[in-house]
Amino acid sequence: MRRSQRNKSKKRNVVLFSALGAVLLGLLFLPKDVLLMGNEEEPVKKEVSNEPKHKVVKLQPDNESAYEDEEKEAEESEAAKEEQQPSQEIGINPEKEAEKKKKAEKAEAEKKKQQASGEQPVLNQPIGTSQTGPHTSSYEEGSVDWNEKLKAIRLATGLDENMTVWKIANGGGPQKSVAEVSPNKQPNERYTVNLEWVDKKGWMATSVQK
């Protein structure tokens, strides 16, 4: 009976060792990729889950790039601010423009005042003078004599200070002058004015031709 039990025990041990040997052989012949698979899955998932740190650029059909919604919102906000700011014309000085406009309005008001008063051209009547002593006709622009000639011309023609002076020259004698003038920005409407000096009384216009 003991012999029978020993035989059974031996057979059981042989079966266990055979099974254990089969398992060990199976592990030895398994591919290395299968053994390492479990360790590689986690790093791959971790790498995929990392978000890029740089700005994402999306290509459009026309090959132009468009930034993310945050970039678009920033650009739209900046554009809205620029639209709200008042536009200024480059190269225009507001103070000079205001001064020029003021002068034009003053000249226009003076012209209307003269027209309303029915002021007639002053001919053959000396306009008065601030000059004393022997008189010498001057053709230097800005001189006292030159300015008095301009005054006589304006009174004879009814033109204002913005008239265009084409020439003031000798009129055939030391105390005579002739001038060609026209309204401002109207070069085709020229006046020819003959002037004559009256001693101690100033210049007077003797004739006006248009």
Phi, psi and omega per residue, in radians:
M1 nan -0.729 3.097
R2 -1.078 -0.645 3.131
R3 -1.125 -0.670 3.124
S4 -1.134 -0.691 3.131
Q5 -1.167 -0.680 3.113
R6 -1.099 -0.717 3.129
N7 -1.095 -0.717 3.124
K8 -1.131 -0.717 3.139
S9 -1.111 -0.725 3.124
K10 -1.086 -0.753 -3.128
K11 -1.105 -0.706 3.140
R12 -1.107 -0.743 3.137
N13 -1.127 -0.690 3.128
V14 -1.102 -0.694 -3.128
V15 -1.153 -0.745 -3.129
L16 -1.118 -0.806 3.130
F17 -1.112 -0.643 3.133
S18 -1.120 -0.759 3.139
A19 -1.132 -0.758 3.132
L20 -1.109 -0.674 3.112
G21 -1.155 -0.648 3.131
A22 -1.143 -0.690 3.125
V23 -1.125 -0.767 3.134
L24 -1.115 -0.729 3.107
L25 -1.103 -0.671 3.128
G26 -1.109 -0.699 3.124
L27 -1.164 -0.624 -3.129
L28 -1.178 -0.622 -3.065
F29 -1.628 0.011 3.086
L30 -1.241 2.554 3.114
P31 -1.118 2.569 3.131
K32 -1.137 -0.539 -3.119
D33 -1.091 -0.628 -3.130
V34 -1.194 -0.676 -3.126
L35 -1.196 -0.587 -3.089
L36 -1.581 -0.086 -3.030
M37 -1.035 -0.745 -3.087
G38 -1.108 -0.567 -3.113
N39 -1.371 -0.427 -3.063
E40 -1.549 -0.372 -3.067
E41 -1.120 -0.729 -3.075
E42 -1.156 -0.783 3.092
P43 -1.068 -0.641 -3.134
V44 -1.110 -0.766 3.133
K45 -1.114 -0.674 -3.133
K46 -1.125 -0.695 3.135
E47 -1.171 -0.685 -3.139
V48 -1.163 -0.619 -3.061
S49 -1.325 -0.295 3.132
N50 -1.193 2.231 3.105
E51 -1.513 2.549 3.134
P52 -1.169 2.526 -3.127
K53 -1.501 -0.349 -3.111
H54 -1.538 2.877 3.102
K55 -1.222 2.452 -3.117
V56 -1.549 2.288 3.101
V57 -1.971 2.203 3.140
K58 -1.810 2.227 -3.135
L59 -1.401 2.323 3.120
Q60 -1.682 2.882 3.141
P61 -0.980 -0.530 -3.117
D62 -1.605 0.308 3.085
N63 1.164 0.274 3.059
E64 -1.676 2.551 -3.089
S65 -1.626 2.522 3.094
A66 -2.229 2.215 -3.113
Y67 -1.356 3.037 -3.120
E68 -1.076 2.972 -3.075
D69 -1.004 -0.583 3.138
E70 -1.106 -0.730 3.118
E71 -1.113 -0.726 -3.123
K72 -1.119 -0.746 -3.137
E73 -1.103 -0.683 3.129
A74 -1.116 -0.737 -3.139
E75 -1.151 -0.737 -3.136
E76 -1.126 -0.675 3.118
S77 -1.130 -0.724 3.131
E78 -1.131 -0.721 3.132
A79 -1.123 -0.661 3.129
A80 -1.134 -0.655 3.108
K81 -1.126 -0.722 -3.130
E82 -1.134 -0.636 3.141
E83 -1.181 -0.570 -3.115
Q84 -1.273 -0.436 -3.129
Q85 -1.270 2.403 3.129
P86 -1.168 2.357 -3.138
S87 -1.371 2.496 3.120
Q88 -2.176 2.345 3.121
E89 -1.323 2.344 -3.095
I90 -1.360 2.389 3.044
G91 1.520 0.064 -3.126
I92 -1.939 2.176 3.102
N93 -1.598 1.988 -3.088
P94 -1.027 -0.636 -3.112
E95 -1.167 -0.755 3.123
K96 -1.137 -0.701 3.136
E97 -1.114 -0.698 3.137
A98 -1.161 -0.691 3.126
E99 -1.156 -0.721 3.124
K100 -1.116 -0.721 -3.138
K101 -1.142 -0.663 3.138
K102 -1.117 -0.742 3.128
K103 -1.115 -0.736 -3.141
A104 -1.104 -0.715 3.127
E105 -1.152 -0.658 3.125
K106 -1.148 -0.747 3.130
A107 -1.127 -0.703 3.136
E108 -1.146 -0.693 3.120
A109 -1.138 -0.681 3.115
E110 -1.138 -0.689 3.135
K111 -1.134 -0.756 3.127
K112 -1.148 -0.605 3.124
K113 -1.126 -0.725 3.123
Q114 -1.155 -0.716 3.126
Q115 -1.139 -0.677 -3.116
A116 -1.204 -0.606 -3.118
S117 -1.372 -0.123 3.135
G118 1.207 0.518 -3.102
E119 -1.098 2.255 -3.101
Q120 -1.711 2.663 3.092
P121 -0.995 2.447 -3.140
V122 -1.651 1.896 3.125
L123 -2.131 2.554 3.088
N124 0.959 0.609 3.123
Q125 -2.489 2.031 3.135
P126 -1.031 2.508 -3.065
I127 -1.623 -0.079 -3.076
G128 1.637 2.844 -3.096
T129 -2.679 2.710 3.048
S130 -1.792 -0.013 -3.105
Q131 -1.440 2.551 3.107
T132 -2.242 2.800 3.113
G133 1.403 -2.986 3.134
P134 -1.059 2.383 -3.066
H135 -1.652 2.362 3.018
T136 -2.205 2.130 -3.119
S137 -1.118 2.309 -3.110
S138 -2.047 2.402 3.097
Y139 -2.025 0.400 3.084
E140 -1.545 2.085 -3.098
E141 -1.058 2.282 3.130
G142 1.671 -0.199 3.126
S143 -1.271 2.888 -3.139
V144 -1.079 -0.773 -3.127
D145 -1.121 -0.720 3.116
W146 -1.058 -0.796 -3.106
N147 -1.161 -0.595 3.099
E148 -1.239 -0.575 3.026
K149 -1.076 -0.787 -3.139
L150 -1.063 -0.687 3.124
K151 -1.106 -0.748 3.127
A152 -1.117 -0.671 3.134
I153 -1.145 -0.760 -3.133
R154 -1.105 -0.731 -3.137
L155 -1.162 -0.535 -3.111
A156 -1.404 -0.533 -3.059
T157 -1.800 -0.368 -3.074
G158 1.437 0.135 3.127
L159 -1.400 2.788 -3.131
D160 -1.701 -2.986 -3.068
E161 -1.189 -0.291 -3.130
N162 -1.520 0.160 3.136
M163 -1.110 2.720 3.111
T164 -1.677 2.177 3.134
V165 -1.724 1.982 -3.128
W166 -1.487 -0.642 3.072
K167 -2.913 2.652 2.901
I168 -2.366 2.037 -3.022
A169 -2.375 3.071 3.105
N170 -1.090 2.322 -3.070
G171 -1.761 0.321 3.099
G172 1.943 0.142 3.125
G173 -2.996 2.886 -3.104
P174 -1.128 -0.394 -3.119
Q175 -2.011 0.416 3.123
K176 -2.258 2.560 3.125
S177 -2.483 2.763 3.066
V178 -2.307 2.444 -3.092
A179 -2.311 2.612 3.006
E180 -2.133 2.133 -3.118
V181 -2.394 2.894 3.093
S182 -2.636 2.763 3.070
P183 -1.062 2.704 3.141
N184 -1.032 2.259 3.118
K185 1.115 0.362 3.066
Q186 -2.320 1.216 -3.025
P187 -1.140 -0.361 -3.106
N188 -1.401 -0.270 -3.136
E189 -1.724 1.329 -3.063
R190 -1.638 2.538 3.062
Y191 -1.986 2.413 2.997
T192 -1.906 2.084 -3.044
V193 -2.078 2.207 3.054
N194 -1.697 2.265 -3.095
L195 -2.063 2.636 3.084
E196 -2.491 2.378 -3.134
W197 -1.468 2.331 3.047
V198 -1.944 2.122 -3.037
D199 -0.958 2.244 3.103
K200 1.154 0.023 3.129
K201 -2.091 -0.228 3.072
G202 1.695 -3.045 -3.115
W203 -1.359 2.573 3.008
M204 -2.399 2.551 3.096
A205 -1.501 2.207 -3.123
T206 -1.666 -0.399 3.112
S207 -2.818 2.649 3.090
V208 -2.353 2.199 3.100
Q209 -2.166 2.392 -3.109
K210 -1.990 nan nan
